Amino acid sequence: MNDGSSVLIIDDDTHLQRAWVKLLKNNTVYQAFTYSQGVKLFREKEPDMVLLDVVLPDGSGLDLLGELKGINSNIPIVVITGRFDMSVAAQAVKGGAYDFLSKPVNIEKLKVTITRAIDASRLANEVNRLRLESTLGESLGLGSFIVKSKSLQDVMNRLGAVAPMQTTVLLLGPSGVGKSRLARMLHQMSSRKDGAFVEVNMTTMNEGVLESQLFGHTKGAFTGATKETEGFFLSADGGTIFLDEIGEIPKNIQVKLLQVIQDRMFYPVGSTKPVEVDVRIVAATVQDLRNLVSEGKFRQDLYYRINVFPILVPPLTERKNEIPSLVQHFIGRICRREGIPVKTISPDFLQTIVNHEWPGNVRELENAIEYAITVAKDRLELKEKDLTGFRIISSESDTSSSNQKGKDLSDQLPDLSGNFQLDSYMDDIYKKIISYALARENGNLSRTSKLLGITRRRLSLLMNRLDLDSSSTKGRPRTDD
């Protein structure tokens, strides 16, 4: 048998328990003599398998089988009864039992059954682990290669633990690390996967109509409300709602959000009748909500309701060892998409990529690779020079000096001969830089204005003049936040 594995025996027969403990001397054995003890030890110890008697002093073993399967369906349970009964065996198998044995139990058959059950359990756990790693890689825009860094392994383990539950999850981390894709992955791995997944980015919502968009409104609730609207929460009923940039939500809306979390109900705008909703909430932010609480910008009671199961998604700077694999993945994906030969990389290209700080994380890295492939044109090998223009625009933390940056810009000055219009030329530059910054910050106006070193009001004025829309730039980077 599998030495070192753990077995939970749930049987009120003390003589049989002693015999089986002796049989399983090389294993870790947990003993329960009642229904309630069995549930308690199953939750606490998470054994590799269970031997369960049908008849218990405080309940039915078949009922217990269903309860244990509800707690963890991956742990195999072998049901044992005093005499063979076809109807009981059928109920046990239907209830998810791995096998069914009748007393007196043949020792050799029991040994084989235990060994096979534990092997099946370990195989199922390994398959689930590999599936989770693959799904995590895809969700983070990493393809299907195995995540190697300890920080991402921790993310993977925490996701796997919380996905099957109904717990509220808070995803933390800088822009560009893939929080939106992780939220969708949580939904797909949960029991709500057949329900709706509704994503709401608080930074792109007009504050004046946000309450209506979230909770819906009745006809005539306000000027322009010509018909009843259900809102995002009701659209997500039975599924998952993802509240991205939860720190941006106004204080007046925070009260209603707290009510939804606590009571699973809300009042649409203009209505006096409560609406019940069954929805799992996943939130994300780049901000420190604790600071917002101390500044009075975020309700403390809402913070505690949101911060039930936080998961910190590490920035790319903490997993430099994965950058070469990411580069190869992005090159292959982009080249296949464009129908061109897969390009190779020079040592100086890779060194430049690895040395860069990547404030925009995985999203910025993918953009840089696509930029370099475009610049290289028909040349098969990507070189450091293919990144020059991208590095000027993308980051102030590049190691190249300001003199070098000035030299690169001088090479791009316009031809002043002919009908040159300075205002038109500068508008075009403004438009390109603002569009890029908006895309890098996923349409978030507050972060975009900070990135550009201007006020949010000035950014809004520039966007209006240049006919730019933050929602049209959201999602242009191919790795979601």
Phi, psi and omega in degrees: 000172185283097180297139177091346179281165184248142182229132175257122177256123178242099184199137182273001179275102184295324179295316179295321178301314180299319180296318182287328176297320177295319179298325184258035186298336180269004180245164172275121184244131174249136185244128175232138183249356180222169178302308184295321176296323180298315179297315182299312181290326179297317179292317186284319190262337183046065184293165177286332176201169182227137168255117190236123176278145182289323184257119179233154185294336184239021178164174181273135177296328179291323175295320178296324177304313180297320180292318179294321178295328177291331178282313179207104185283349184275345181275120182290139181235123177260120182269136182233137179227163183292331177212156183288129178222115185301320181292321178294318178299318180296317179296320181296313180296317178297327179281358176105010179295142177289321180202169182225123180235148178246148179279148355289136185278130175292122186300315182295319178294323178296317179300313181297317181297316179297315180300313181294322181295316180293319177299317179296320179297314181294322178296317179297320179295321179293317178299316179297321180296314180294321179295320179294317179299315180296315181295320178298316179301314179297318184294329179270005182077023184259002186074203186257008181289154186287130178290128187256330186289147181296325182295320179284330174299322178294319176301315181300315182295319181291321177297315180297326181287321188266340185305315183286351184266177179258009185299140173290134185241137176244116179266124183243149177148163182291169179296139174095001183271350175105030184294324180296317179291325177295321178298316178295323178295318176304316179298315183293334180270355185264174177289352180265010188300334179276352177271182183284148170244112184248120181256129180233117177262112186297333184284342181262000183267139174287123185302328182294332182243008184299317181300317179294320180294323181283313190249358180080174179208161177271164177295130180082008181297331178201171181300125180096351179277079185277349178209162180286138179233137186278331180085167186294321183296317179290328176296331181269005182305127183085357182230222185230138172247131181252113180262095182278141183057055182299335180292345181272354185290132182297155183299322182293331178279333180301326180297316181289325178295319177300320180296320179297316181295317184284315190250353183056040177205162179203168177249118174300155179300126179088002183246147174254003181256125180289149177243123178277145182216140177248099186216143174266137182254126171239127181240161178213153177199153171261353184268163174269103184297332179296323176293320179296324177296313181294333178273357179079015182264347182221132182296135180293320180294326177291322178302315181292330178285327181279321187273049180282313182224083181283142175230118179269118179268117188289147175287166183295333181295339180269001179219053181302330183295345180266351185300314179303319179293322177297317179301312180298320180296313182293320178300312181299316183292316182292317181295320178294321179297321182274354179069036179240161178301142179293125186278156175260173181231144177275160179301321181291329177296311181295320180297319179296317180297314183293324183284339183291148183279337178054066177297335177271004174061214187300323180299314181294321178299315180297320178298320180296318180296316180295321177299313182296319179297321179294317181293322183293337180054242186274351180293134186284325184262131175278134182240165182303323183297339180291348181259355190305304183298320181296319183293329178297317185279322198279334189203138174274355185263009178295153183282347180292146185284163179294330177296320179294321179298318179297322178296317180297321181291324181298331178290345185252012180296147184285164175279115184275356177283145180096202185269070182279134179241111184298315182300316180295320180295316181291324176300321180295321178293313176306314184297317181295315183291317180294319178299318180295315181296319177298318180295319181293329180261015174059036176082004182282112185291323181297312181289326179296317180296321177294319179298323183272351179075029178230167178284159178296324179298316180295322177299316180298319179297317178297318180296320177296317181294324183268003180058049178255143180236125183297327181291333180284338179269342180297131175092355178299317172297138191278356175249110186293156173281000000 
